[in-house]
Amino acid sequence: MRSPAVARRYARALFSIASESSSVDAMRAELAQISALFENNAELKQALFRPLHPVAERRAVLRGVCERVNSSATLKNFMTFLIDQRRIIDYDAIQSEFGRLADAAAGLLRAEVIAASALDDRQVERLRSALTSQTGQQIELKVSVDPNLIGGAIAMVGGRVFDGSLRTQLTQLRNTLTRGQ
């Protein structure tokens, strides 16, 4: 059974260990490498994630994975611990939370912007500046285009949504006019 709270605890523990040894970026890269292996090899993921396979077999597979990506002893031990505790199923959530913790420690927020049309570099930089001033943190933007927006953009930053789409503005205008205010 997957548990976000458990994943956060495990990610915090791994982050703490990586912080103590000043290897947060290296650990993040190792986690991403293993995640890529899982995504590209369904059989590998199934061998590790399904409890049908004996623990000894899953540990052997894990050793092979860790050798393939030349992972650190810390990550090997952590992954083995996840298998022993039957929490390898939470790997994706642990990796995601670890990334969030690393970003927070670096003073970085990731933002997703959905725009009605492609934004040029100047517009992206203006948007980044505006979001930085709103949040007080450095922003890393991921911009995508959705022509269904009609116009404007929607930015999602750290659980907050800044909706500047034309559709939302028109809806608000319609609501104001129908209320007579």
Secondary structure as UniProt FT lines:
FT   HELIX           4..20
FT   TURN            21..22
FT   HELIX           24..40
FT   HELIX           42..49
FT   TURN            51..52
FT   HELIX           55..68
FT   TURN            69..70
FT   HELIX           73..84
FT   TURN            85..86
FT   HELIX           88..90
FT   HELIX           91..105
FT   TURN            106..107
FT   STRAND          108..115
FT   HELIX           121..135
FT   STRAND          138..145
FT   HELIX           147..149
FT   STRAND          153..157
FT   TURN            158..159
FT   STRAND          160..163
FT   HELIX           166..179
//
